[in-house]
Amino acid sequence: MARYSAGTVDCPGSPKSVRIVVVGDKGTGKSSLIVAAASDSFPPNVPPVLPDTNLPLEFFPDGVPVTIVDTSSRPEDREMVAEELRNADAVVLTYDCDRPETLQGLTTYWLPELRRLEVKVPIIVAGCKLDLRDDNNPVSLEQVMSPIMHQFREIETCIECSALKQLQAQEVFYYAQKTVLHPTGPLFDQESQSLKPRCVRALKRIFILCDHDRDGALSEAELNDFQVKCFNAPLQPSEIEGVKRVVQEKLPEGVNERGLTVTGFLFLHALFIEKGRLETTWTVLRKFGYNNDIRLADELLPPSLFKRAPDQSVELTDVAIDFLKGMYVLFDDDGDNNLRPQEIEDLFSTAPESPWTEAPYVDAAEKTALGGLSFDAFLSLWSLMTLLEPARSVEHLIYIGFPGDPSSAIRLTRRRRLDRKKQQCERKVFQCFVFGPNNAGKSALLNCFLGRSYADNAGSTADERYAVNMVDESGGAKKTLVMREMPEDGAKGLFSSKESLAACDIAVFVYDSADESSWKTATELLVEVATHGEATGYEVPCLMVSAKDDLDSFPISIQESTRVTQDMGIEPPVSISSKLGDFNNLFRKILTAAQHPHLSIPETEAGKSRKHYNRLINRSLMAVSIGAAAVVVGLAAYRVYAARKSTSA
């Protein structure tokens, strides 16, 4: 299988050019090697440092332009060399075959220096001036380089060459280019001699996409379609039989009566790589949109798709939700509305990794009694990822098989500022910022929002966290509510950015009803949010929450909280007790307030004064306008009167 052909340069994710930087000790033959490779001749005189050398497109079979950068060996030029190394796609590191001290310099200076600079590109070690080595004392390249390669695993390959004899000079740069276009590292683990997990996941996705009838095997027709897509040429029946025979001999379960199984497909690619045919596997990956990191190429997810104003957010479309419903049903094997952790891992087995195993997604949704996700929780998590990382959300939709255009999976909401002006909103996902001092009950509130009992609460957290769930509306429909807990220290840093409240649909301020200092801190945070909103134009509805209602309130608690909320023009605090499970319908109240973005917006004294001042100015301007209009009308009337009087005279 797989007659390799060039031409993957036009595929998404393929490197469009290769920049090779040549470094090494003085006098090791860097410049001579470059000239010999580019001109097929040995230069009698070369300058200390060559200008950049551009190889023509047809120089190597892949048709990718190559630029070779020569570097200075002078100590005073090391910062310049470091800058070139940071921009390299590959590094050729030279030593002189006739000078052992230059070989030693690889391990004492150059390779440690590349690590210090964090140069994470393929390295080719080139032993130059092979023609000068003493033939009476032959040393094999493997014998010389094996211990060095064992110590520095970033070395891709080693090669000896001679610019004078035109021996393997071009091969040095061919291998350097090849390590960029077809790197081993992302695909294959040399120690275990096996495909790397991310490569397995990508190839599994490709297999599923090519298995049109979903029978778990690639038939002859499906193998041919795959071959034509990747290599622009069909397989002959005898070639297909040959492929199946090779797999069956080594791995019986790799072939069944229907065709090549996914196990056999993976085995074939491991075989290609072991035999040095990395270009075959890379051609397949490129044709299906993968880049060198074995992720979908940027071209498939253009930034323009996600461009939005700060107060706009991104939501899943009905098309994407219907697709996710189908995937949930497909992977919920027993149909119990409980996607178990293993089933979630199976769902994402065609993605580079599961996106929900780390913050902010891990433990952000309600779990079933069996530790899985209901469909509502599953969709809530996906909505959270779409809100926070829309590109990552669409990327993972594609990984699990979304068949449509990426743009059909998401929609931009209307700007929040316009929602306030129109006094309504059409969002399906609302984000609530939860402010409050430490130990006020914020974490307990979020945990209970996720259906966890008060006894399960692990106490407060100093980190920002998210909780997401569906909330029933009064009419029976559901909306998604995202609760973002703001640590007390983090809240203060939030106001350093003008757009920090742009993504907020409603702010909630939680305080401990038994602690007067907790109330004061929550009030200060409310004033800060209101002030920031008035100054930036990103005003948000606000709600106060009196937590720990099971405890005795501090003196004058109710009178003071009622006075403050009335003065600022918002609803009185909602009393709750996480311990007793009494939430006073809080989450629906939060949702209702968020759906009416023009109401419950707090006003500071400065804001009221500014608004009053603006009204006075507007009235003055109106009076001036009316006065001016009266003068104009009066003048016009006088002119008419004067004209008539003149005529009658």
DRENZA-966828 format. One record per residue (C-alpha): x, y, z; residue in three letters. Coordinates in steps of 0.1 Angstrom, whole numbers, padded with zeros to 4 digits, always signed. Example, Ala and Ser with C-alpha at 12.3 -4.5 7.8 and 13.67 -1.06 7.14 Angstrom:
! residues 2
+0123-0045+0078ALA+0137-0011+0071SER
! end
This chain:
! residues 649
+0000+0000+0000MET+0010+0037-0003ALA+0029+0047-0033ARG+0043+0079-0018TYR+0041+0110-0039SER+0052+0145-0031ALA+0026+0172-0032GLY+0016+0172+0005THR+0031+0207+0006VAL-0004+0220-0003ASP-0021+0201+0024CYS-0032+0219+0056PRO-0005+0215+0083GLY+0023+0209+0059SER+0054+0231+0064PRO+0055+0256+0036LYS+0093+0262+0039SER+0122+0249+0058VAL+0149+0269+0075ARG+0181+0250+0084ILE+0207+0267+0106VAL+0243+0253+0105VAL+0264+0257+0137VAL+0297+0242+0149GLY+0332+0251+0160ASP+0354+0273+0139LYS+0371+0255+0110GLY+0348+0224+0110THR+0337+0231+0074GLY+0302+0248+0078LYS+0305+0272+0049SER+0322+0247+0025SER+0295+0222+0032LEU+0268+0247+0023ILE+0284+0257-0010VAL+0292+0221-0019ALA+0256+0211-0014ALA+0241+0241-0032ALA+0265+0242-0062SER+0277+0206-0065ASP+0313+0218-0065SER+0340+0225-0039PHE+0348+0261-0033PRO+0385+0270-0032PRO+0377+0302-0012ASN+0347+0309+0009VAL+0339+0339+0032PRO+0339+0334+0070PRO+0301+0335+0070VAL+0279+0330+0039LEU+0247+0350+0033PRO+0215+0329+0034ASP+0214+0302+0007THR+0181+0294-0009ASN+0178+0260-0026LEU+0155+0259-0056PRO+0121+0242-0052LEU+0131+0213-0074GLU+0163+0206-0054PHE+0146+0180-0032PHE+0116+0158-0043PRO+0091+0173-0018ASP+0091+0207-0036GLY+0094+0227-0004VAL+0117+0257-0005PRO+0148+0254+0018VAL+0169+0282+0032THR+0203+0273+0047ILE+0217+0298+0073VAL+0254+0299+0079ASP+0266+0312+0113THR+0297+0327+0129SER+0319+0308+0153SER+0332+0340+0170ARG+0323+0342+0207PRO+0312+0378+0203GLU+0285+0367+0178ASP+0269+0341+0201ARG+0238+0361+0208GLU+0232+0365+0170MET+0237+0328+0166VAL+0212+0321+0194ALA+0186+0343+0176GLU+0191+0323+0144GLU+0187+0290+0164LEU+0154+0302+0179ARG+0140+0307+0144ASN+0153+0274+0130ALA+0132+0245+0117ASP+0162+0222+0119ALA+0198+0224+0131VAL+0229+0209+0114VAL+0257+0206+0140LEU+0291+0201+0124THR+0324+0186+0137TYR+0357+0179+0119ASP+0363+0141+0114CYS+0400+0148+0116ASP+0399+0168+0149ARG+0386+0149+0179PRO+0383+0180+0200GLU+0355+0193+0178THR+0336+0161+0184LEU+0341+0166+0221GLN+0328+0201+0217GLY+0294+0187+0207LEU+0288+0174+0242THR+0307+0200+0262THR+0292+0231+0246TYR+0269+0228+0215TRP+0243+0203+0226LEU+0240+0217+0262PRO+0237+0252+0247GLU+0209+0241+0224LEU+0191+0227+0255ARG+0197+0259+0274ARG+0182+0279+0245LEU+0153+0255+0245GLU+0158+0248+0208VAL+0132+0220+0203LYS+0138+0212+0166VAL+0154+0182+0149PRO+0192+0181+0151ILE+0214+0165+0124ILE+0251+0159+0134VAL+0274+0161+0103ALA+0310+0149+0105GLY+0327+0170+0078CYS+0361+0166+0061LYS+0357+0129+0059LEU+0385+0129+0033ASP+0410+0140+0059LEU+0404+0112+0084ARG+0433+0088+0090ASP+0424+0055+0072ASP+0449+0037+0093ASN+0428+0043+0124ASN+0392+0037+0112PRO+0364+0044+0136VAL+0328+0036+0127SER+0302+0064+0129LEU+0280+0042+0151GLU+0309+0036+0175GLN+0315+0074+0178VAL+0280+0087+0179MET+0261+0059+0198SER+0269+0072+0233PRO+0263+0108+0223ILE+0229+0100+0208MET+0220+0080+0239HIS+0227+0111+0261GLN+0211+0136+0237PHE+0180+0120+0223ARG+0171+0151+0204GLU+0197+0141+0177ILE+0177+0127+0148GLU+0205+0113+0128THR+0242+0115+0121CYS+0261+0115+0088ILE+0297+0118+0076GLU+0304+0139+0045CYS+0332+0156+0025SER+0327+0188+0006ALA+0359+0183-0013LEU+0350+0148-0026LYS+0313+0158-0030GLN+0304+0129-0007LEU+0270+0131+0009GLN+0270+0169+0012ALA+0235+0173-0003GLN+0223+0143+0018GLU+0230+0163+0050VAL+0204+0189+0041PHE+0181+0163+0025TYR+0179+0145+0059TYR+0176+0179+0077ALA+0146+0188+0055GLN+0131+0154+0059LYS+0132+0156+0097THR+0111+0187+0094VAL+0086+0174+0069LEU+0085+0139+0082HIS+0097+0139+0118PRO+0100+0106+0137THR+0094+0121+0172GLY+0056+0128+0170PRO+0049+0093+0155LEU+0071+0067+0171PHE+0086+0059+0204ASP+0121+0046+0197GLN+0125+0030+0232GLU+0093+0010+0232SER+0093+0006+0194GLN+0057+0015+0191SER+0034+0042+0178LEU+0029+0072+0201LYS-0006+0076+0217PRO-0014+0108+0198ARG-0004+0091+0165CYS-0026+0061+0173VAL-0056+0084+0180ARG-0051+0103+0148ALA-0049+0071+0127LEU-0079+0057+0145LYS-0099+0088+0135ARG-0087+0084+0099ILE-0097+0048+0099PHE-0132+0056+0111ILE-0136+0083+0085LEU-0127+0059+0058CYS-0149+0031+0071ASP-0179+0043+0053HIS-0202+0015+0062ASP-0191+0015+0099ARG-0185-0023+0100ASP-0152-0020+0117GLY-0131-0030+0087ALA-0118-0014+0055LEU-0131-0033+0025SER-0113-0034-0009GLU-0134-0005-0021ALA-0128+0015+0011GLU-0090+0008+0009LEU-0090+0020-0027ASN-0108+0052-0018ASP-0083+0058+0010PHE-0054+0052-0014GLN-0067+0076-0040VAL-0074+0103-0015LYS-0039+0101+0000CYS-0017+0090-0029PHE-0038+0099-0060ASN-0035+0063-0073ALA-0057+0032-0068PRO-0044-0002-0057LEU-0045-0032-0079GLN-0064-0062-0065PRO-0031-0081-0062SER-0016-0053-0042GLU-0046-0053-0018ILE-0042-0090-0013GLU-0004-0085-0007GLY-0012-0059+0020VAL-0037-0082+0037LYS-0013-0111+0035ARG+0016-0092+0052VAL-0007-0081+0080VAL-0023-0115+0085GLN+0011-0132+0087GLU+0023-0109+0115LYS-0010-0100+0132LEU-0039-0124+0125PRO-0065-0101+0141GLU-0054-0073+0117GLY-0076-0088+0090VAL-0111-0104+0090ASN-0136-0115+0065GLU-0147-0079+0059ARG-0113-0064+0053GLY-0085-0046+0072LEU-0093-0039+0109THR-0082-0008+0128VAL-0055-0030+0145THR-0042-0040+0111GLY-0043-0004+0099PHE-0022+0007+0129LEU+0002-0022+0124PHE+0008-0012+0088LEU+0018+0023+0098HIS+0041+0010+0125ALA+0057-0012+0098LEU+0062+0017+0074PHE+0079+0038+0102ILE+0101+0009+0112GLU+0113+0005+0076LYS+0121+0043+0074GLY+0090+0052+0053ARG+0078+0080+0075LEU+0067+0100+0045GLU+0039+0074+0039THR+0023+0080+0074THR+0029+0117+0072TRP+0013+0119+0038THR-0018+0102+0052VAL-0019+0125+0083LEU-0014+0157+0061ARG-0042+0147+0038LYS-0066+0145+0068PHE-0055+0179+0080GLY-0029+0172+0107TYR+0002+0193+0114ASN+0035+0183+0129ASN+0020+0183+0165ASP-0006+0158+0152ILE-0034+0183+0158ARG-0057+0198+0132LEU-0039+0224+0112ALA-0046+0261+0118ASP-0059+0265+0083GLU-0089+0243+0092LEU-0097+0266+0121LEU-0090+0301+0109PRO-0091+0328+0137PRO-0116+0348+0116SER-0142+0321+0125LEU-0140+0330+0162PHE-0135+0368+0159LYS-0158+0386+0182ARG-0163+0417+0203ALA-0154+0414+0240PRO-0191+0414+0251ASP-0201+0387+0225GLN-0198+0350+0233SER-0199+0318+0213VAL-0226+0292+0215GLU-0232+0258+0199LEU-0258+0258+0171THR-0287+0234+0169ASP-0268+0215+0142VAL-0239+0209+0166ALA-0263+0200+0195ILE-0281+0175+0173ASP-0247+0159+0164PHE-0237+0157+0200LEU-0270+0141+0209LYS-0263+0114+0183GLY-0228+0109+0196MET-0240+0106+0232TYR-0265+0079+0223VAL-0239+0061+0202LEU-0214+0059+0231PHE-0239+0054+0259ASP-0238+0017+0253ASP-0265+0006+0278ASP-0288+0037+0271GLY-0290+0046+0308ASP-0284+0083+0303ASN-0251+0079+0320ASN-0219+0083+0300LEU-0193+0066+0322ARG-0157+0078+0323PRO-0145+0050+0301GLN-0173+0058+0275GLU-0161+0095+0276ILE-0126+0083+0270GLU-0138+0062+0241ASP-0157+0092+0226LEU-0124+0112+0226PHE-0102+0083+0216SER-0099+0100+0181THR-0088+0133+0196ALA-0052+0140+0206PRO-0064+0137+0243GLU-0095+0141+0262SER-0101+0178+0268PRO-0120+0174+0301TRP-0094+0157+0323THR-0079+0190+0335GLU-0091+0224+0348ALA-0114+0242+0341PRO-0135+0212+0329TYR-0126+0184+0353VAL-0153+0183+0380ASP-0171+0213+0365ALA-0203+0194+0357ALA-0228+0174+0377GLU-0220+0137+0380LYS-0245+0108+0381THR-0246+0084+0411ALA-0223+0061+0389LEU-0197+0089+0384GLY-0207+0095+0347GLY-0224+0124+0328LEU-0261+0127+0320SER-0268+0142+0286PHE-0276+0176+0302ASP-0242+0175+0320ALA-0225+0164+0288PHE-0240+0192+0268LEU-0233+0217+0296SER-0196+0208+0296LEU-0195+0212+0258TRP-0212+0246+0262SER-0186+0256+0288LEU-0158+0247+0264MET-0175+0266+0236THR-0178+0297+0258LEU-0142+0296+0271LEU-0123+0281+0242GLU-0145+0281+0210PRO-0116+0270+0187ALA-0108+0241+0210ARG-0145+0231+0211SER-0149+0231+0173VAL-0115+0213+0170GLU-0128+0185+0192HIS-0162+0184+0174LEU-0142+0176+0142ILE-0121+0150+0160TYR-0151+0130+0171ILE-0166+0132+0136GLY-0186+0164+0131PHE-0194+0162+0093PRO-0203+0198+0086GLY-0184+0229+0079ASP-0168+0242+0112PRO-0187+0275+0108SER-0220+0256+0111SER-0212+0244+0146ALA-0211+0277+0164ILE-0229+0311+0165ARG-0219+0345+0178LEU-0244+0360+0203THR-0255+0396+0200ARG-0234+0421+0220ARG-0244+0424+0257ARG-0244+0462+0253ARG-0270+0459+0226LEU-0290+0434+0247ASP-0293+0460+0275ARG-0304+0486+0249LYS-0331+0463+0235LYS-0340+0452+0271GLN-0339+0415+0261GLN-0314+0388+0251CYS-0315+0357+0230GLU-0286+0338+0247ARG-0288+0301+0256LYS-0257+0302+0278VAL-0253+0327+0306PHE-0221+0333+0326GLN-0223+0343+0363CYS-0193+0358+0381PHE-0195+0348+0418VAL-0177+0373+0440PHE-0173+0373+0478GLY-0147+0371+0506PRO-0130+0339+0516ASN-0151+0315+0536ASN-0183+0332+0526ALA-0198+0301+0511GLY-0189+0305+0474LYS-0174+0270+0469SER-0203+0254+0488ALA-0227+0272+0465LEU-0210+0260+0434LEU-0208+0224+0447ASN-0245+0224+0455CYS-0252+0238+0421PHE-0237+0206+0408LEU-0259+0184+0429GLY-0234+0176+0456ARG-0245+0174+0492SER-0231+0198+0517TYR-0213+0169+0534ALA-0193+0163+0502ASP-0180+0199+0501ASN-0142+0201+0504ALA-0142+0237+0517GLY-0132+0269+0500SER-0106+0271+0473THR-0081+0298+0465ALA-0083+0291+0428ASP-0107+0303+0402GLU-0131+0275+0392ARG-0162+0269+0370TYR-0194+0250+0375ALA-0219+0245+0347VAL-0254+0231+0347ASN-0288+0233+0331MET-0314+0255+0348VAL-0352+0251+0342ASP-0371+0282+0332GLU-0406+0289+0344SER-0420+0278+0310GLY-0403+0244+0311GLY-0374+0252+0287ALA-0338+0249+0299LYS-0308+0273+0297LYS-0272+0267+0305THR-0258+0286+0335LEU-0220+0289+0340VAL-0209+0299+0375MET-0174+0313+0377ARG-0160+0315+0412GLU-0137+0345+0417MET-0113+0341+0446PRO-0112+0373+0468GLU-0076+0380+0458ASP-0082+0374+0421GLY-0112+0397+0421ALA-0091+0427+0428LYS-0068+0420+0399GLY-0098+0415+0376LEU-0105+0453+0375PHE-0071+0461+0360SER-0086+0453+0326SER-0112+0475+0309LYS-0129+0444+0294GLU-0129+0422+0325SER-0167+0424+0329LEU-0175+0422+0292ALA-0181+0384+0293ALA-0202+0386+0324CYS-0241+0383+0322ASP-0247+0387+0359ILE-0226+0391+0390ALA-0235+0375+0423VAL-0220+0386+0457PHE-0220+0360+0484VAL-0214+0369+0521TYR-0216+0350+0554ASP-0248+0363+0570SER-0233+0357+0605ALA-0201+0377+0598ASP-0203+0415+0596GLU-0168+0418+0580SER-0178+0393+0553SER-0208+0415+0545TRP-0186+0446+0543LYS-0162+0429+0519THR-0190+0417+0497ALA-0204+0453+0497THR-0171+0467+0487GLU-0168+0442+0459LEU-0203+0452+0447LEU-0193+0489+0446VAL-0161+0480+0427GLU-0180+0461+0401VAL-0206+0488+0398ALA-0179+0515+0395THR-0160+0495+0369HIS-0191+0489+0349GLY-0200+0526+0349GLU-0165+0536+0339ALA-0162+0511+0310THR-0198+0507+0298GLY-0198+0470+0307TYR-0225+0473+0334GLU-0240+0440+0346VAL-0270+0430+0366PRO-0261+0422+0403CYS-0275+0401+0430LEU-0265+0398+0467MET-0267+0363+0483VAL-0268+0360+0521SER-0253+0325+0527ALA-0252+0304+0559LYS-0288+0313+0567ASP-0288+0284+0592ASP-0266+0306+0615LEU-0276+0336+0635ASP-0272+0368+0615SER-0250+0396+0628PHE-0269+0425+0645PRO-0287+0449+0621ILE-0278+0425+0592SER-0312+0426+0575ILE-0317+0464+0579GLN-0282+0472+0566GLU-0283+0448+0536SER-0317+0460+0526THR-0306+0497+0529ARG-0275+0491+0507VAL-0293+0472+0480THR-0322+0497+0479GLN-0297+0526+0477ASP-0279+0509+0447MET-0312+0500+0430GLY-0310+0462+0431ILE-0331+0434+0447GLU-0327+0426+0484PRO-0303+0398+0492PRO-0314+0362+0486VAL-0310+0341+0518SER-0297+0305+0514ILE-0283+0277+0534SER-0261+0253+0516SER-0259+0231+0547LYS-0297+0228+0549LEU-0301+0225+0511GLY-0323+0256+0511ASP-0315+0277+0480PHE-0347+0298+0478ASN-0349+0292+0441ASN-0316+0311+0437LEU-0304+0296+0404PHE-0336+0304+0386ARG-0335+0339+0401LYS-0299+0343+0387ILE-0310+0331+0353LEU-0340+0354+0353THR-0319+0384+0362ALA-0294+0376+0335ALA-0322+0373+0309GLN-0332+0409+0317HIS-0298+0427+0313PRO-0313+0462+0317HIS-0326+0455+0352LEU-0308+0450+0386SER-0278+0471+0375ILE-0264+0488+0406PRO-0257+0525+0407GLU-0230+0542+0428THR-0233+0577+0442GLU-0208+0589+0416ALA-0228+0572+0389GLY-0260+0588+0400LYS-0243+0622+0401SER-0229+0617+0366ARG-0263+0606+0353LYS-0280+0636+0370HIS-0254+0659+0355TYR-0259+0644+0321ASN-0297+0650+0324ARG-0291+0686+0333LEU-0268+0691+0304ILE-0292+0674+0280ASN-0321+0696+0293ARG-0299+0727+0289SER-0291+0717+0254LEU-0327+0710+0247MET-0337+0745+0260ALA-0310+0761+0239VAL-0322+0741+0209SER-0358+0752+0215ILE-0347+0788+0221GLY-0327+0788+0189ALA-0356+0773+0170ALA-0379+0800+0184ALA-0355+0827+0173VAL-0353+0812+0138VAL-0390+0810+0135VAL-0394+0846+0148GLY-0369+0859+0123LEU-0387+0840+0095ALA-0421+0854+0106ALA-0407+0889+0108TYR-0392+0886+0073ARG-0426+0875+0059VAL-0444+0903+0077TYR-0418+0929+0064ALA-0421+0916+0029ALA-0459+0919+0029ARG-0458+0954+0044LYS-0434+0965+0017SER-0456+0950-0010THR-0488+0967+0003SER-0469+1000+0004ALA
! end
